[in-house]
Amino acid sequence: MKIYSSFLYARKLMFSSGNFFSNKNTLGKKSLMGAVLCIGLSLVPLVAILSVSNSMISGMTSRIIQLSSHHIQVSVSRDSIYSMSAQLLQKGALRLESIDGVRKSYGEVQSNALAVANSFRSGAVVRGVDKNIFSSDGSFSSLFKVVEGTTSLDEKKSCVLGQKIAKDLKLHAGDTVRIVTVQKNESSVTPRVASFKVSGIVSSGYQELDALWFFISVEDAFECLSSSSVRCIIGLDVNSPFSSDFYLVTRKVSSFLFGDENFADSYALGWNDVNVSEFENFASTKALLLVVTLLILLVASINISSALIMIVLERKSEIAILKSMGQTSGGIVLSFLISGFFAGLGGVAFGIPCGLLCSVFVNEIIVAIEWVVNLFSYAKSFFTSSVPSSFHLLDPAYYLQDITVEIPWTEIIFIMFGTLILSVLVSIVPAIRAGREKIVDTLRKS
């Protein structure tokens, strides 16, 4: 049987005249069309999950690296002269900026504190940063959204708060907030209180990261925070934090610290070491989601095998007649393999575009689902006199509030080819069964 003839018979197996519900479409053929639909429907969540999870992880990772740990984080020892004042810390940062591969450096002071305002209390992560960091640092200006007020820290004892801590303390721009730190001596522990005026309220879109952030100027940090509770760091940005050269730059920084006595006992860590637990959690969550959706795709592809087996049973006489006319078993096998391939291709043609469409409009879909669920919740509370609860499909405390979708074309192309190969593989058993049909036995029974 020639390849062209195999294609013709495969087309006959897949398509025939008449509509889907006509008598000319047998149960096997309808099952095959159903298998195509199942593959398409299973590809929709697979593509959507892949695109959304990649975009979600990318957005979280960029915010963690750019706003929290920097590309390389240098922990300045308390014994170093650079941890004694804001001017000296900035001097140390400028020295590290001279290292080949380092693009920018930022001196910062960090401390855990208790924030108090309007009879409310909250833990706070106080960050003493450069006064102009929200305008001079491209990451801060692009990844932070100003919710209220301004991000200026030029005024003495002014602060910029994260949206969550401001909400917990019922604070707005222009209000006053106090922070309490602890001064530890050899024989006593003394609380230290400082008051700040709220200059503005910001959000990075990732609440788990910025929920407790309390920004003040680095000068105010050295003046108002207890020296025993602060930690001085220098954040370094490099040109390519995801390239192989990044590890070389990290080693250069470590060597520089080791050879400079003014950085006594200071050490450097790359972004992947500082945030290793978060990134492992992201990777395992993504892998788990993909395994579940791949299992769904595998089950859907098995429908192709069962549909083709049904077609073989229905077309025994037809196959026997074709063989009696000189067509080979290999040609029959090829016809069924081609049918399985085109069944997978039909699923890909339906599922991939629908999945991409869902990915592009994922924010609108999430809002629509939340709106419908909350509508029913409020309707239920109206009739039952219960307190309505607000439903969030993606809790903003753990996920990005707005997902900037980036389509992973390489992985999607891999899924497309993988689906087609899987469709052919599950067609092998029914194809071989069709090729082994005996002419005499089949015609005698028919």
Secondary structure, DSSP 8 states (H G I E B T S, - for coil): --HHHHHHHHHHHH--SS-TTSTTS-HHHHHHHHHHHHHHHHHHHHHHHHHHHHHHHHHHHHHHIIIII-SEEEEE-TTSGGGS-HHHHHHHHHHHHTSTTEEEEEEEEEEEEEEEETTEEEEEEEEEE-TTHHHH-HHHHHH-EEEEE-----STTEEEEEHHHHHHTT--TT-EEEEEEEEE-SS-EEEEEEEEEEEEEEE-SBHHHHTTEEEEEHHHHHHHS-TTT-EEEEEEEES-TTSTHHHHHHHHHHHHHHH-GGGTT-EEEEHHHHTHHHHHHHHHHHHHHHHHHHHHHHHHHHHHHHHHHHHHHHTHHHHHHHHHTT--HHHHHHHHHHHHHHHHHHHHHHHHHHHHHHHHTHHHHHHHHHHHHHHHHHHHHHHH--------SS-TTTSBSS------HHHHHHHHHHHHHHHHHHTHHHHHHHHT--HHHHHHH-
